[in-house]
Each structure stands twice: as structure tokens, then as C-alpha cells.
């Protein structure tokens, strides 16, 4: 049964996809990223999906008393797979050229899981945090939401049909109960199991059911709200709630949770109270919003892999101009795929048998590539050190302190690398005791915010284990080092870092900022990956000189601005290049004694830690004793 077209729904889609793209683009204005809550766009999509899919199913059930699963799933296939498979195919050559061995393996696995609409499980169990990896992660990380929707499409029609057939008078009760249980699970799970809560269906179903409940009341009542005063006010309130979430939410909030009710209610208010003559409906129904909404699926599919591949190809120049050019390119690509792929495949003029054949050929090409990549034997010089880095662990007894001075390192996986460098200098560990939290799992910003929790005697975001750790170790530390990698966007550390500085001044703690300013050590891996052999001395010198010269404008400006700020606050400041590079010969070593010093673009190997440790004692003692 055909639904009445509502252009404002496409307008909502435009807001949703725009928010997601701006979030991933990491737009910075005057040092602030205004769209940190843009991930809410996915939640908007889920509410819309729940409303539309439930409307389709319920209208058919009410009119005919039955439901055609065949027609339903054929429509889903026509809607979803043609463009998805085309984007995947288009990404394969770029993955082959730009991705390193371990990244290519991860990429291939994610593609296969995406084809089975289970990539949300893959990203959860592989430990990939949405947003945590920035644009340096998997090009198809965004397909997790498609997997959630498809899992809903498989389960929900069956549940709805059974409930309608045998428990019709309890249908709305079932929908509301499912909403309440899922919302409660989401709030609890986001505080205790944040990754599973983010990626899995059971904590997302309440957002979809919000739309389903609207569809139920509309179909059973025969119309939506008809109170003119509410129709004029509440869509505006809904838009404000959505806008507030996009502008003021961030990665630190528990999500999905009770906090997420705000934008979900906003979407529901617009869907339920929108009328033709109402202002917000008119705005959302304009050609601009509707046009973007119509190509929103293509926009969503194209934007993330393009961002990731550009970032991997040229991270230093991922500036506002580059982002603008990419944005225009994504729009043009999306328009093309909408008119030449989406629309033709969705019409019934093309028989499903032909569509099936085309999709089968695409699937065959994609799975063949992924199978080949998964079974590819990479150069042993690369894989040896990938495994070394992956298996690297250090364990410390945090409670047994001796006469050595204690240095507490706060940061992410790059803090682990720094710890490994210091730990490999036997003279240094004879005088200083270095320790850190489980940095790679928790992230630098989280640890800094957790430290603020402790310093301000709060428990806002910090889990009990880490809060207790800071409580136990903070007072015993003589020095604190903040270590993290400078991002290509020119940002470093938590936005709350100034709060930490003020607290440490009061406590008279001595502290150092260690800026991990180097990136691009994977030029060696790229060379070996493409040419199939280790570079000779001449080519190695060229690579090492190129690595050293990677002092781009954004880095220079950041260093000039922040180094002066740190010095004014009497904070000791150190860049990684001061330890890891040879300034006299103007190069940064990549291989020494036939050993690879970096495992990827920035993390060092155990051999690298041993090599760089020889310079660490002099530099650290200068910092601590100045």
C-alpha cells in the first residue's frame, strides 16, 4: 500500500545526513568544533525508518489482513544494495593503493561483514570505537548503522505480524513496552558496556520504536494531530531539540541513553505535528532540504570512505579548503548515484531477476577481492613488526614504590610508546619509576576528564577502576607527563586540559606536555607494500629525509601558539621529534640494524623503543631538572 509522500521527512533526512557529515568532517571554527554532536544524525534516521517501515507494514495489514514478505524484502534490496555495492566496488582500488597490510585485512573483513549486515558486531568485537579513531579508522565503519537497520528489518515484520494476528489489542502495549525496556537497557549499558550499547540493536530498538509508535497512532486514528496551536509551536520545539543535540552533545555523553531522548523527541514532534501551512514544515519542504534528503542515502555511503582515503593519502592538508572540495565532490557523486543507480533500481520497470543478476556480479567481484586480500602473503618485513606491536604489553605494580621518583604518564597508545622508550633505558629506570593507566583502551581525553573528576571530587564520567587508580597514584607522583599524538586537524589533548593545568598549579605538581608531533612513518610500509622489497640505502635515505621534512604549516602554527602558552604556564614542553629524529643530519630514522622502528604511521616497535631509549635519559633529565 502506497504511503502519502511527506516532503518534510526528506527535509529531516537532510538534517540527519548533514549532521553526520559535518561531524566526520571535524570542522573547526576559532579552535572549536561546533558539530561534535553530529553523530545524532544516525538516531534521526532510525526514528524515520521506524515510522516509515511500520507505516508500510501496518497499512497493508489493516487493508488486507496479511503481509507480503516477498514484496517487502524485494523493496529493501532495491533500496539498499545497488548503491552500497557500487560504493564498495569503487573503494576497492583505493584500498589496494592506500591501505597497509593490516588495514587492508581489516578493510576486507569489514566489507564481508557489511555484506552480511553484521558489521556492527565486527566493529564492536574488533574494539574499534566510533569517532575514537577519527578519520584514521576503517573506511566502512559507518555501515554499522545499516547493519542495525537490516537486523530490524528481519525481526520486526515477523514480530509485528504475529502480534497483529493474535494479540491485536495488545499491539500498542507491545510497542511501548519494547520502547521502555530498550531505553532502560541503553541507559544502563552505555554506562557499563558503552561499545555494545552503541553498536547493538537491543539498545537502538527504542529509537526505531519511537517512529513505530507514531505510525501506529496515525494509522489507527486515521490522522495525526489537528490542534492548530500545537502544530505551530511543537515542530519548532522539535527542531530546537535536534539543533541543541547536534551543537552541544559530544563524544563524552552516555549514548544512547536518557540523554538521547532529547533529539528523538524532537524528531517525533516534527513528524507528528507537521502540517502544510506550518513554518518548519515549509522550511523542511523546500527544494534544498528535499533535494539533499533524496540523495541522503548516497551521501551517507560516499562521505566516510572518501574522508578516510583522503586522510590516509594526505593527512597534513586535510584543511577547510580540502574539506570543502571533498564536500562538493561527495554531493556530485551522490547526485549521480541517485539518478543513475538508486532511482532506476527502485522502479518496477527493471525486473527483480535482472537486479538480482547485477547484484550477484557485484557481490562476486567484491567477495573475490576480499578473499584474495585475506589470503595475501605480505612481505615478512611488514607482518613481523605488525605482530610485535599488536602483542606488546607492559605490566607494572602501581603500589610498590621505592626511593625512585615517580613519573605518571597520561595519554593514549602513544603514551604507551613513550613508556616503552623510557622503560628500555636501564639508567633512566634506575632513577625514575614510570607508570601509566591502560592508555590504549581508555583514550587520552577520557583519562584527562577522569583526572578532572578526581581533582574536583566528582564521579561524572569516570569508571570506578580508573577513579580509584587516580586517587591512589596521583599523590604519589612526583611528575606528570601528558602524552598524545597531534591530530591532523591541529588539535591536541582534551578541551578540558586548561582545568587540569589550574589544578596542578594549586597542588604544585611538576608536569610536562609531550607532543607526539610525528606522523607518516608508514611511508616505509607503503614503499615495501608497493615495491615488494625493503629499500636500499639510497632510497631509505630519501624516505628518512622525507619523514623529517613533514613539518607542515598546521603543525608549525600549532607549535608556535601552544609552546608559548605552555611556557607562560611554566609547563615543560617536549616534542617526539626531539627524541626520535636526527636534527644534525636532518632525517628521522625508519630502519636501524635491519630492524623496523615503527609498526605503522606513528607507533614504535619494541626494537624502535630500544633504539630511541638511548637518547631519552638526557632529554628527560634536562626537562625535570631545568
GIWOJO-V539592 format. One record per pair of residues at least 4 apart in sequence whose ideal C-beta (glycine too) atoms are under 7 Angstrom apart, sorted by sequence separation. I is the first residue (numbers start at 1). J is the second residue. D is the distance in whole Angstrom. If there is no record, write none. Layout:
BEGIN
I:J:D / I:J:D
END
This chain:
BEGIN
7:11:7 / 8:12:7 / 9:13:7 / 10:14:7 / 11:15:7 / 12:16:6 / 13:17:6 / 14:18:6 / 15:19:6 / 16:20:7 / 17:21:6 / 18:22:6 / 19:23:6 / 20:24:6 / 21:25:6 / 28:32:7 / 40:44:7 / 41:45:7 / 42:46:7 / 43:47:7 / 44:48:7 / 45:49:6 / 46:50:6 / 47:51:6 / 48:52:6 / 49:53:6 / 50:54:6 / 51:55:6 / 52:56:7 / 53:57:6 / 54:58:6 / 55:59:6 / 56:60:7 / 57:61:6 / 58:62:6 / 59:63:6 / 60:64:6 / 61:65:7 / 68:72:6 / 69:73:6 / 70:74:6 / 71:75:6 / 72:76:7 / 73:77:6 / 74:78:6 / 75:79:6 / 76:80:6 / 77:81:5 / 80:84:6 / 81:85:6 / 82:86:6 / 83:87:6 / 84:88:6 / 85:89:6 / 86:90:6 / 87:91:6 / 91:95:6 / 92:96:6 / 93:97:6 / 94:98:6 / 95:99:5 / 99:103:4 / 100:104:7 / 101:105:7 / 102:106:6 / 103:107:6 / 104:108:6 / 105:109:6 / 106:110:6 / 107:111:7 / 108:112:7 / 109:113:6 / 110:114:6 / 111:115:7 / 112:116:7 / 118:122:7 / 119:123:6 / 120:124:6 / 121:125:6 / 122:126:6 / 129:133:6 / 133:137:3 / 137:141:5 / 143:147:6 / 144:148:7 / 145:149:6 / 146:150:6 / 147:151:6 / 148:152:7 / 149:153:6 / 150:154:7 / 151:155:6 / 152:156:5 / 155:159:6 / 156:160:6 / 157:161:6 / 158:162:6 / 159:163:6 / 160:164:6 / 161:165:6 / 162:166:6 / 163:167:5 / 164:168:6 / 167:171:7 / 170:174:6 / 171:175:7 / 172:176:6 / 173:177:6 / 174:178:6 / 175:179:6 / 176:180:6 / 177:181:6 / 178:182:6 / 179:183:6 / 180:184:6 / 181:185:6 / 182:186:6 / 183:187:7 / 184:188:6 / 185:189:6 / 186:190:6 / 188:192:6 / 189:193:5 / 190:194:5 / 193:197:6 / 194:198:6 / 195:199:6 / 196:200:5 / 201:205:6 / 204:208:7 / 205:209:6 / 206:210:7 / 208:212:6 / 209:213:6 / 211:215:6 / 212:216:6 / 213:217:7 / 214:218:6 / 215:219:6 / 216:220:6 / 217:221:6 / 227:231:7 / 228:232:7 / 229:233:6 / 230:234:5 / 233:237:6 / 234:238:6 / 235:239:7 / 236:240:7 / 237:241:6 / 238:242:7 / 239:243:6 / 240:244:6 / 241:245:7 / 242:246:7 / 243:247:6 / 244:248:5 / 245:249:5 / 249:253:5 / 255:259:7 / 256:260:4 / 260:264:6 / 261:265:6 / 262:266:7 / 263:267:6 / 264:268:6 / 265:269:6 / 266:270:7 / 267:271:6 / 268:272:6 / 269:273:6 / 270:274:6 / 274:278:6 / 278:282:7 / 279:283:7 / 280:284:6 / 281:285:6 / 285:289:7 / 286:290:7 / 287:291:6 / 288:292:7 / 289:293:6 / 290:294:6 / 291:295:7 / 292:296:6 / 295:299:6 / 296:300:6 / 297:301:7 / 298:302:6 / 299:303:6 / 302:306:6 / 303:307:6 / 304:308:6 / 305:309:6 / 306:310:6 / 307:311:6 / 308:312:6 / 309:313:6 / 310:314:7 / 311:315:5 / 314:318:7 / 318:322:6 / 319:323:7 / 320:324:6 / 321:325:7 / 322:326:6 / 323:327:6 / 324:328:7 / 325:329:6 / 326:330:6 / 327:331:7 / 328:332:6 / 329:333:6 / 330:334:6 / 331:335:6 / 332:336:7 / 333:337:6 / 334:338:6 / 335:339:6 / 336:340:6 / 337:341:5 / 338:342:5 / 339:343:6 / 340:344:7 / 341:345:6 / 342:346:6 / 343:347:7 / 350:354:6 / 352:356:6 / 353:357:7 / 354:358:7 / 355:359:6 / 356:360:6 / 357:361:7 / 358:362:7 / 359:363:6 / 360:364:6 / 361:365:7 / 362:366:6 / 363:367:6 / 364:368:6 / 365:369:7 / 366:370:6 / 367:371:6 / 368:372:6 / 369:373:6 / 370:374:6 / 371:375:6 / 372:376:6 / 378:382:5 / 380:384:6 / 382:386:6 / 383:387:6 / 384:388:7 / 385:389:6 / 386:390:6 / 387:391:6 / 388:392:7 / 411:415:3 / 413:417:7 / 414:418:7 / 415:419:6 / 416:420:6 / 417:421:7 / 418:422:7 / 419:423:6 / 420:424:6 / 425:429:7 / 426:430:6 / 428:432:6 / 438:442:6 / 442:446:5 / 443:447:7 / 444:448:6 / 445:449:6 / 446:450:6 / 447:451:6 / 448:452:7 / 449:453:7 / 450:454:7 / 451:455:6 / 452:456:6 / 462:466:6 / 463:467:7 / 464:468:6 / 465:469:6 / 466:470:7 / 467:471:6 / 468:472:6 / 469:473:6 / 470:474:5 / 473:477:6 / 487:491:5 / 493:497:4 / 496:500:7 / 497:501:7 / 498:502:7 / 499:503:7 / 500:504:6 / 501:505:6 / 502:506:7 / 503:507:6 / 522:526:6 / 523:527:6 / 524:528:7 / 525:529:6 / 526:530:6 / 527:531:6 / 535:539:4 / 536:540:7 / 537:541:6 / 538:542:7 / 539:543:6 / 540:544:6 / 541:545:6 / 542:546:6 / 543:547:6 / 544:548:7 / 545:549:6 / 551:555:6 / 553:557:6 / 554:558:6 / 555:559:6 / 556:560:6 / 557:561:6 / 558:562:6 / 559:563:5 / 560:564:7 / 561:565:7 / 562:566:6 / 563:567:6 / 564:568:6 / 565:569:7 / 574:578:6 / 576:580:5 / 577:581:4 / 591:595:7 / 598:602:7 / 599:603:5 / 604:608:3 / 606:610:7 / 607:611:6 / 608:612:6 / 609:613:6 / 612:616:7 / 615:619:6 / 616:620:6 / 617:621:6 / 618:622:6 / 619:623:7 / 620:624:6 / 621:625:6 / 622:626:6 / 22:27:6 / 28:33:5 / 29:34:6 / 99:104:4 / 113:118:5 / 114:119:4 / 123:128:5 / 128:133:6 / 218:223:7 / 225:230:6 / 254:259:6 / 255:260:6 / 276:281:6 / 284:289:5 / 285:290:6 / 317:322:6 / 337:342:6 / 338:343:6 / 345:350:6 / 350:355:6 / 378:383:5 / 401:406:6 / 410:415:7 / 429:434:7 / 437:442:6 / 442:447:6 / 453:458:5 / 462:467:4 / 487:492:7 / 504:509:4 / 528:533:7 / 535:540:5 / 551:556:6 / 566:571:4 / 582:587:6 / 591:596:6 / 592:597:6 / 598:603:7 / 599:604:7 / 604:609:6 / 27:33:6 / 61:67:6 / 113:119:4 / 197:203:5 / 218:224:5 / 225:231:6 / 253:259:5 / 274:280:7 / 275:281:6 / 283:289:7 / 344:350:6 / 409:415:5 / 422:428:6 / 423:429:6 / 453:459:6 / 486:492:5 / 528:534:6 / 567:573:7 / 591:597:7 / 598:604:6 / 599:605:5 / 26:33:6 / 27:34:7 / 60:67:5 / 163:170:7 / 164:171:6 / 189:196:6 / 190:197:4 / 274:281:4 / 311:318:5 / 453:460:6 / 504:511:5 / 566:573:5 / 581:588:4 / 582:589:7 / 590:597:6 / 597:604:6 / 598:605:7 / 27:35:6 / 99:107:6 / 163:171:5 / 189:197:4 / 310:318:7 / 453:461:6 / 459:467:6 / 484:492:6 / 527:535:6 / 535:543:6 / 580:588:6 / 589:597:6 / 590:598:7 / 597:605:6 / 604:612:7 / 95:104:6 / 110:119:6 / 113:122:4 / 128:137:6 / 409:418:6 / 453:462:4 / 484:493:6 / 596:605:6 / 57:67:6 / 128:138:6 / 270:280:7 / 345:355:6 / 409:419:6 / 437:447:6 / 563:573:5 / 597:607:7 / 598:608:6 / 130:141:6 / 163:174:5 / 186:197:6 / 423:434:6 / 450:461:7 / 482:493:6 / 577:588:7 / 596:607:7 / 597:608:4 / 23:35:5 / 95:107:5 / 110:122:6 / 310:322:7 / 422:434:5 / 449:461:6 / 450:462:4 / 595:607:4 / 22:35:4 / 23:36:7 / 109:122:6 / 128:141:7 / 454:467:6 / 189:203:5 / 453:467:6 / 597:611:6 / 23:38:3 / 419:434:6 / 19:35:7 / 22:38:5 / 23:39:5 / 310:326:6 / 450:466:5 / 454:470:4 / 527:543:6 / 185:202:6 / 186:203:4 / 245:262:6 / 419:436:5 / 450:467:7 / 454:471:6 / 20:38:6 / 123:141:6 / 185:203:5 / 244:262:7 / 245:263:4 / 19:38:4 / 20:39:7 / 307:326:7 / 451:470:6 / 524:543:6 / 592:611:5 / 182:202:6 / 186:206:6 / 306:326:6 / 416:436:7 / 450:470:6 / 454:474:7 / 523:543:5 / 19:40:6 / 20:41:4 / 119:140:7 / 123:144:5 / 182:203:6 / 241:262:5 / 242:263:5 / 415:436:6 / 19:41:4 / 20:42:6 / 241:263:6 / 88:111:6 / 182:205:4 / 183:206:4 / 416:439:5 / 492:515:7 / 523:546:6 / 17:41:6 / 119:143:5 / 120:144:4 / 182:206:4 / 241:265:6 / 242:266:4 / 306:330:6 / 415:439:4 / 416:440:6 / 442:466:7 / 480:504:7 / 523:547:6 / 16:41:4 / 119:144:5 / 241:266:3 / 242:267:7 / 394:419:6 / 407:432:5 / 409:434:6 / 114:140:6 / 394:420:7 / 405:431:7 / 407:433:7 / 410:436:7 / 413:439:6 / 521:547:6 / 120:147:4 / 178:205:6 / 179:206:5 / 182:209:7 / 239:266:7 / 303:330:5 / 404:431:6 / 405:432:5 / 406:433:5 / 407:434:5 / 408:435:6 / 409:436:4 / 412:439:5 / 413:440:4 / 520:547:6 / 16:44:4 / 110:138:5 / 119:147:5 / 120:148:6 / 238:266:4 / 302:330:5 / 404:432:6 / 405:433:7 / 411:439:5 / 412:440:6 / 15:44:7 / 16:45:5 / 111:140:6 / 114:143:4 / 117:146:7 / 118:147:6 / 238:267:7 / 394:423:7 / 404:433:4 / 437:466:6 / 480:509:6 / 482:511:7 / 486:515:6 / 110:140:5 / 117:147:5 / 179:209:4 / 486:516:6 / 520:550:5 / 107:138:6 / 178:209:5 / 179:210:7 / 238:269:3 / 239:270:7 / 299:330:6 / 302:333:5 / 412:443:5 / 479:510:5 / 480:511:4 / 481:512:5 / 482:513:5 / 483:514:4 / 485:516:4 / 486:517:5 / 519:550:7 / 12:44:6 / 106:138:6 / 107:139:6 / 237:269:6 / 238:270:4 / 302:334:6 / 401:433:6 / 412:444:4 / 437:469:6 / 478:510:7 / 479:511:7 / 482:514:7 / 484:516:6 / 580:612:6 / 114:147:7 / 117:150:4 / 411:444:5 / 479:512:7 / 481:514:5 / 483:516:7 / 548:581:6 / 579:612:6 / 117:151:7 / 175:209:6 / 179:213:7 / 235:269:6 / 13:48:7 / 234:269:5 / 235:270:5 / 299:334:5 / 12:48:6 / 298:334:4 / 579:615:5 / 175:212:6 / 176:213:7 / 398:435:6 / 410:447:5 / 579:616:6 / 175:213:5 / 235:273:5 / 410:448:7 / 517:555:6 / 548:586:5 / 9:48:6 / 234:273:4 / 235:274:5 / 295:334:4 / 298:337:4 / 396:435:5 / 548:587:5 / 295:335:6 / 298:338:5 / 444:484:4 / 548:588:5 / 579:619:6 / 175:216:6 / 239:280:6 / 410:451:7 / 545:586:6 / 547:588:4 / 578:619:6 / 231:273:5 / 545:587:5 / 230:273:6 / 235:278:6 / 295:338:4 / 544:587:4 / 547:590:6 / 95:139:7 / 172:216:6 / 231:275:5 / 236:280:5 / 294:338:6 / 298:342:7 / 452:496:6 / 544:588:6 / 171:216:7 / 235:280:4 / 297:342:7 / 448:493:7 / 449:494:6 / 544:589:6 / 574:619:7 / 232:278:6 / 235:281:6 / 448:494:4 / 544:590:6 / 225:272:6 / 231:278:5 / 449:496:6 / 452:499:5 / 543:590:6 / 91:139:6 / 224:272:5 / 225:273:5 / 448:496:6 / 452:500:6 / 455:503:4 / 152:201:6 / 207:256:7 / 444:493:7 / 445:494:4 / 448:497:6 / 451:500:6 / 574:623:6 / 151:201:5 / 540:590:7 / 540:591:6 / 572:623:5 / 3:55:6 / 204:256:6 / 448:500:6 / 3:56:7 / 148:201:5 / 152:205:7 / 203:256:6 / 513:566:6 / 210:264:5 / 214:268:6 / 572:626:7 / 144:199:6 / 148:204:5 / 152:208:6 / 198:255:7 / 207:264:6 / 214:271:6 / 1:59:4 / 210:268:6 / 214:272:6 / 513:571:6 / 517:575:5 / 518:576:5 / 1:60:5 / 197:256:7 / 515:574:7 / 517:576:6 / 518:577:6 / 511:571:6 / 512:572:4 / 513:573:5 / 514:574:5 / 515:575:5 / 516:576:5 / 517:577:6 / 515:576:7 / 1:63:6 / 512:574:6 / 518:580:6 / 191:254:6 / 190:254:4 / 490:554:5 / 190:255:6 / 408:473:6 / 418:483:5 / 129:195:7 / 190:256:6 / 524:590:5 / 187:254:7 / 190:257:5 / 130:198:6 / 415:483:4 / 490:558:5 / 501:569:6 / 408:477:4 / 414:483:6 / 415:484:7 / 486:555:7 / 521:590:6 / 186:256:4 / 187:257:4 / 406:476:6 / 407:477:7 / 410:480:7 / 414:484:6 / 518:588:7 / 124:195:5 / 186:257:6 / 187:258:5 / 406:477:5 / 407:478:7 / 411:482:6 / 414:485:5 / 124:196:6 / 406:478:5 / 407:479:5 / 408:480:5 / 409:481:5 / 410:482:5 / 411:483:4 / 412:484:6 / 486:558:7 / 405:478:4 / 411:484:5 / 405:479:7 / 407:481:6 / 409:483:6 / 124:199:4 / 398:473:6 / 401:476:6 / 123:199:6 / 76:153:6 / 521:598:4 / 522:600:6 / 120:199:4 / 522:601:4 / 120:200:7 / 521:601:6 / 520:601:6 / 521:602:6 / 519:601:6 / 519:602:5 / 518:602:6 / 72:157:6 / 516:602:7 / 69:157:7 / 67:157:7 / 39:131:7 / 67:161:5 / 418:514:6 / 45:145:7 / 49:149:6 / 53:153:7 / 57:157:6 / 414:516:4 / 42:145:5 / 57:160:6 / 61:164:5 / 24:135:7 / 512:623:6 / 485:602:6 / 131:251:5 / 382:525:6 / 479:624:6 / 382:528:6 / 381:528:6 / 382:529:7 / 379:528:5 / 379:532:6 / 381:534:6 / 54:211:7 / 58:215:6 / 62:219:6 / 46:204:6 / 50:208:4 / 54:212:4 / 58:216:7 / 142:300:7 / 421:579:7 / 49:208:6 / 50:209:6 / 47:207:6 / 50:210:6 / 51:211:3 / 55:215:4 / 59:219:6 / 46:207:4 / 50:211:3 / 54:215:4 / 58:219:5 / 46:208:5 / 49:211:7 / 50:212:5 / 54:216:7 / 142:304:4 / 47:210:5 / 48:211:6 / 51:214:5 / 141:304:7 / 43:207:5 / 47:211:4 / 51:215:5 / 55:219:7 / 139:304:7 / 140:305:6 / 139:305:4 / 139:308:4 / 139:309:6 / 318:488:5 / 137:308:7 / 135:307:5 / 316:488:6 / 135:308:5 / 315:488:4 / 136:311:6 / 135:311:4 / 311:488:7 / 424:609:5 / 417:603:6 / 420:606:7 / 424:610:5 / 417:604:5 / 414:602:7 / 421:609:5 / 425:613:4 / 428:616:6 / 420:609:4 / 424:613:4 / 428:617:5 / 413:603:6 / 427:617:5 / 421:612:5 / 425:616:5 / 421:613:5 / 425:617:5 / 428:620:6 / 422:616:6 / 421:616:5 / 252:449:6 / 44:242:7 / 315:519:6 / 40:245:5 / 40:246:6 / 37:245:5 / 38:246:6 / 37:246:5 / 40:249:6 / 252:461:6 / 37:247:6 / 389:599:3 / 35:246:6 / 37:248:6 / 98:309:6 / 385:596:5 / 388:599:7 / 37:249:3 / 34:247:6 / 36:249:7 / 37:250:6 / 43:256:7 / 386:599:6 / 36:250:4 / 83:297:6 / 87:301:5 / 91:305:5 / 98:312:5 / 385:599:5 / 389:603:6 / 392:606:6 / 36:251:7 / 83:298:6 / 87:302:6 / 94:309:5 / 98:313:6 / 381:596:7 / 389:605:6 / 43:260:6 / 47:264:6 / 84:301:6 / 388:605:5 / 83:301:6 / 87:305:7 / 388:606:6 / 44:263:7 / 43:263:6 / 47:267:4 / 51:271:6 / 385:605:5 / 43:264:6 / 47:268:7 / 40:263:5 / 44:267:5 / 15:242:7 / 19:246:5 / 316:550:7 / 319:554:7 / 316:552:4 / 316:554:7 / 115:363:7 / 86:337:6 / 83:337:5 / 12:267:7 / 86:341:6 / 111:366:6 / 112:367:7 / 12:270:6 / 83:341:5 / 112:370:5 / 82:341:5 / 83:342:6 / 111:370:5 / 82:342:7 / 8:270:7 / 108:370:4 / 82:345:4 / 108:373:4 / 8:274:5 / 108:374:5 / 78:345:5 / 79:346:6 / 78:346:5 / 105:373:7 / 104:373:5 / 105:374:6 / 12:284:6 / 8:281:5 / 11:284:3 / 89:362:6 / 11:285:6 / 18:292:7 / 85:359:6 / 14:289:5 / 17:292:7 / 8:284:4 / 89:365:6 / 8:285:5 / 78:355:6 / 82:359:7 / 85:362:4 / 89:366:6 / 92:369:5 / 101:378:4 / 7:285:4 / 11:289:4 / 14:292:4 / 21:299:7 / 74:352:6 / 81:359:5 / 85:363:7 / 88:366:5 / 10:289:7 / 11:290:6 / 14:293:4 / 17:296:4 / 24:303:6 / 10:290:5 / 13:293:4 / 16:296:7 / 20:300:7 / 24:304:6 / 85:366:7 / 101:382:5 / 11:293:6 / 14:296:6 / 17:299:5 / 21:303:5 / 25:307:7 / 101:383:6 / 7:290:5 / 10:293:3 / 13:296:4 / 17:300:5 / 24:307:6 / 10:294:6 / 102:386:5 / 101:386:7 / 27:323:7 / 25:323:5 / 132:443:6 / 134:487:6 / 100:522:6 / 100:525:5 / 100:526:7 / 101:529:6 / 100:529:6 / 28:489:6 / 26:489:5 / 100:600:7
END
